[in-house]
Amino acid sequence: MAERSAPLLVLLPGLDGTGKLFAQFVEALESSIDTQIVRYPVDQRLGYGELEQLVRAALPTERRYVLLGESFSGPIAIRLGADPPPGLLGIILCVTFAKNPYPWLGWARPLAARLPVKSLPRWFRAPFMWGAASPTRAPAQVDRATAGVDDAVLRHRIAALLAVDETAALARIKLPILVLRATGDHVIRNAATRHMLRTQPRAQLIEIDGPHLLLQTRADECRSAVTRFMQTLTPA
């Protein structure tokens, strides 16, 4: 276990909200960094504002920490960085966005309630999510992560990301920011990353060769990047 004086890494999950997909990444960290996973309710349709309040209530109060927002949770990490709680040292934005990453689909937000989120076949999801043409190469827990989440909850989150815009909040952040981009990400395109870097030109960008599920498929490379970033943060 890392020394208590070392910063904690608080992980905010992707669309499923369960935190189950962090397993490989946490294992790769071994004992070098302590982690805390914030999990979202599987049966409550909460928007970004409500999830922000949930995360704030779950944050540590007696230890310095770095916040990592993965994919769907990027806007939550940004909101927290713009109005930082005590102890927050820095923000990591992983395969994520500050505003709707699909601007051409903004009109489709009312249709999100009808999306067949769980019924999309593995052969369709595979190339987008984990970069493999074969569904059998999917990380073992991908389906388990969404299995226990209500379809209505997943659809509500998709509708939320189609309307989100935290550009102004991102511009207000004074803390160090690390942006992790997957070069083979077919879910969150590079335009979303470029927008974040234009808004926060002081942010550090690290690109890793991998698919959207970057922490799951490139855990060692992500561990190295996150560890180096956290080592640059010196608690006062």
C-alpha positions as CSV (number, residue, x, y, z in Angstrom):
1,M,0.0,0.0,0.0
2,A,1.2,3.5,-0.8
3,E,2.2,5.8,2.0
4,R,-0.7,7.7,3.5
5,S,1.1,10.9,2.7
6,A,1.0,10.1,-1.0
7,P,-1.9,11.4,-3.0
8,L,-4.9,9.1,-3.5
9,L,-6.2,8.4,-7.0
10,V,-10.0,8.8,-7.2
11,L,-11.6,7.1,-10.2
12,L,-14.8,8.1,-11.8
13,P,-16.2,5.5,-14.2
14,G,-17.5,5.5,-17.7
15,L,-21.1,5.1,-18.9
16,D,-21.8,2.0,-16.9
17,G,-21.0,3.8,-13.7
18,T,-20.2,0.6,-11.8
19,G,-16.4,1.0,-11.7
20,K,-16.0,-2.7,-12.6
21,L,-14.0,-1.8,-15.7
22,F,-11.2,-0.3,-13.6
23,A,-10.1,-3.8,-12.4
24,Q,-7.1,-4.2,-14.8
25,F,-5.9,-0.7,-14.2
26,V,-6.1,-0.9,-10.4
27,E,-4.2,-4.2,-10.6
28,A,-1.5,-2.6,-12.8
29,L,-1.0,0.1,-10.2
30,E,-0.2,-2.7,-7.7
31,S,0.7,-1.0,-4.4
32,S,2.3,2.1,-5.9
33,I,-0.9,4.2,-5.7
34,D,-3.9,3.9,-3.5
35,T,-7.2,4.2,-5.3
36,Q,-10.9,4.9,-4.5
37,I,-13.6,4.1,-7.0
38,V,-16.8,6.2,-6.9
39,R,-19.7,4.2,-8.2
40,Y,-23.0,5.5,-9.5
41,P,-26.4,4.1,-8.7
42,V,-27.6,1.4,-11.1
43,D,-31.3,2.2,-10.8
44,Q,-31.5,6.0,-10.6
45,R,-31.6,8.3,-13.6
46,L,-29.2,11.1,-12.5
47,G,-27.8,13.8,-14.7
48,Y,-24.4,15.4,-14.5
49,G,-25.4,17.9,-11.8
50,E,-26.8,15.2,-9.6
51,L,-23.8,13.0,-10.2
52,E,-21.4,15.8,-9.4
53,Q,-23.1,16.2,-6.0
54,L,-22.8,12.4,-5.4
55,V,-19.1,12.5,-6.2
56,R,-18.5,15.5,-4.0
57,A,-20.1,13.7,-1.1
58,A,-17.9,10.7,-1.7
59,L,-14.5,12.4,-1.9
60,P,-11.9,12.0,0.8
61,T,-11.7,14.7,3.5
62,E,-8.4,13.7,5.2
63,R,-6.1,13.0,2.3
64,R,-4.9,14.8,-0.8
65,Y,-6.0,13.2,-4.1
66,V,-6.1,13.3,-7.9
67,L,-9.3,12.9,-9.8
68,L,-9.5,10.7,-12.9
69,G,-12.7,11.0,-15.0
70,E,-13.0,8.3,-17.7
71,S,-15.2,8.8,-20.8
72,F,-18.7,9.7,-19.6
73,S,-17.3,11.1,-16.3
74,G,-15.0,13.6,-17.8
75,P,-17.5,16.5,-17.5
76,I,-18.0,15.6,-13.8
77,A,-14.2,15.8,-13.2
78,I,-14.2,19.1,-15.0
79,R,-17.0,20.6,-12.9
80,L,-15.1,19.5,-9.8
81,G,-11.8,21.0,-11.1
82,A,-13.5,24.3,-11.7
83,D,-14.8,24.5,-8.2
84,P,-12.2,22.3,-6.4
85,P,-12.9,20.7,-3.0
86,P,-10.2,20.8,-0.4
87,G,-7.4,18.3,-1.1
88,L,-7.9,18.1,-4.9
89,L,-4.4,18.3,-6.5
90,G,-5.0,17.6,-10.2
91,I,-7.4,16.3,-12.8
92,I,-6.9,13.4,-15.3
93,L,-9.2,13.4,-18.3
94,C,-9.1,10.0,-19.9
95,V,-10.7,9.2,-23.3
96,T,-13.2,11.9,-22.6
97,F,-14.7,15.3,-23.6
98,A,-15.8,18.7,-22.2
99,K,-18.8,19.0,-24.4
100,N,-21.1,16.8,-26.5
101,P,-18.6,14.7,-28.5
102,Y,-21.2,14.1,-31.2
103,P,-22.5,17.6,-32.1
104,W,-24.1,16.3,-35.2
105,L,-26.3,14.1,-33.0
106,G,-27.6,16.8,-30.7
107,W,-31.0,16.7,-32.4
108,A,-31.2,13.0,-31.5
109,R,-31.2,13.6,-27.7
110,P,-35.0,13.0,-27.4
111,L,-34.5,9.6,-29.1
112,A,-32.0,8.4,-26.5
113,A,-34.9,6.8,-24.5
114,R,-35.3,4.3,-27.4
115,L,-31.7,3.3,-27.9
116,P,-31.0,-0.5,-27.7
117,V,-28.0,0.1,-25.4
118,K,-27.6,-3.5,-24.1
119,S,-28.9,-5.3,-27.1
120,L,-26.2,-4.1,-29.5
121,P,-24.4,-7.2,-30.6
122,R,-20.8,-7.8,-29.6
123,W,-19.6,-8.0,-33.2
124,F,-20.9,-4.4,-33.6
125,R,-19.4,-3.0,-30.4
126,A,-16.0,-4.8,-30.6
127,P,-14.1,-2.6,-33.1
128,F,-15.3,0.6,-31.4
129,M,-14.8,-0.2,-27.7
130,W,-11.8,-2.5,-27.5
131,G,-10.3,-2.3,-30.9
132,A,-10.7,-5.9,-31.9
133,A,-12.7,-7.3,-34.8
134,S,-13.4,-10.4,-32.8
135,P,-16.0,-10.2,-30.0
136,T,-14.2,-13.0,-28.2
137,R,-11.3,-10.6,-27.4
138,A,-13.4,-8.3,-25.3
139,P,-12.2,-7.8,-21.8
140,A,-14.1,-10.3,-19.7
141,Q,-16.0,-7.9,-17.5
142,V,-17.3,-5.6,-20.2
143,D,-20.7,-7.2,-20.4
144,R,-20.9,-7.7,-16.6
145,A,-20.3,-4.0,-16.0
146,T,-23.6,-3.1,-17.8
147,A,-25.6,-6.2,-16.9
148,G,-26.8,-4.8,-13.6
149,V,-27.5,-1.3,-14.8
150,D,-31.1,-0.4,-15.8
151,D,-31.5,0.3,-19.5
152,A,-33.3,3.5,-18.6
153,V,-30.3,4.7,-16.6
154,L,-27.9,4.1,-19.5
155,R,-30.2,5.9,-21.9
156,H,-30.5,8.8,-19.5
157,R,-26.7,9.1,-19.3
158,I,-26.4,9.1,-23.1
159,A,-29.0,11.9,-23.3
160,A,-27.0,13.8,-20.7
161,L,-23.8,13.6,-22.7
162,L,-25.5,14.7,-25.9
163,A,-26.5,18.0,-24.1
164,V,-23.4,18.6,-21.9
165,D,-21.1,21.6,-22.4
166,E,-18.5,22.2,-19.7
167,T,-16.2,24.3,-21.8
168,A,-16.5,27.4,-19.5
169,A,-15.8,25.2,-16.5
170,L,-12.8,23.7,-18.1
171,A,-11.4,27.2,-18.8
172,R,-11.7,28.1,-15.1
173,I,-9.6,25.2,-13.9
174,K,-6.3,26.3,-12.3
175,L,-5.1,22.8,-11.3
176,P,-2.7,20.7,-13.3
177,I,-4.5,18.6,-16.0
178,L,-3.4,15.5,-17.7
179,V,-5.3,14.4,-20.9
180,L,-5.0,10.8,-21.9
181,R,-6.1,10.1,-25.5
182,A,-6.3,6.7,-27.2
183,T,-5.0,7.1,-30.7
184,G,-7.4,4.3,-31.9
185,D,-10.4,5.7,-30.1
186,H,-13.5,5.3,-32.4
187,V,-15.9,6.4,-29.7
188,I,-14.5,9.8,-28.7
189,R,-12.9,11.4,-31.7
190,N,-9.8,13.5,-31.6
191,A,-11.9,16.6,-32.2
192,A,-13.1,16.3,-28.6
193,T,-9.5,16.2,-27.3
194,R,-8.5,19.2,-29.5
195,H,-11.3,21.2,-28.1
196,M,-10.2,20.5,-24.5
197,L,-6.6,21.5,-25.4
198,R,-7.7,24.7,-27.1
199,T,-9.7,25.5,-24.0
200,Q,-6.9,24.6,-21.6
201,P,-3.6,25.0,-23.5
202,R,-1.6,24.3,-20.3
203,A,-3.0,20.8,-20.1
204,Q,-0.5,18.0,-20.7
205,L,-1.4,15.6,-23.4
206,I,-0.3,12.0,-23.5
207,E,-1.4,9.8,-26.5
208,I,-1.3,6.0,-26.1
209,D,-1.8,3.6,-28.9
210,G,-5.1,1.8,-28.1
211,P,-8.9,1.8,-28.3
212,H,-11.5,3.6,-26.3
213,L,-11.2,1.1,-23.4
214,L,-7.7,2.4,-22.9
215,L,-7.3,1.7,-19.1
216,Q,-8.6,-1.8,-19.7
217,T,-6.5,-2.7,-22.7
218,R,-3.3,-0.6,-22.1
219,A,-3.2,-0.7,-18.3
220,D,0.6,-0.7,-18.0
221,E,1.1,2.3,-20.3
222,C,-1.7,4.2,-18.5
223,R,-0.2,3.3,-15.1
224,S,3.1,4.8,-16.2
225,A,1.5,8.0,-17.5
226,V,-0.7,8.5,-14.4
227,T,2.2,7.7,-12.0
228,R,4.5,10.3,-13.7
229,F,1.8,12.9,-13.6
230,M,1.0,12.3,-9.9
231,Q,4.7,12.4,-9.0
232,T,4.8,16.0,-10.3
233,L,2.1,17.1,-7.9
234,T,3.6,18.3,-4.6
235,P,1.1,18.7,-1.7
236,A,1.5,21.9,0.1
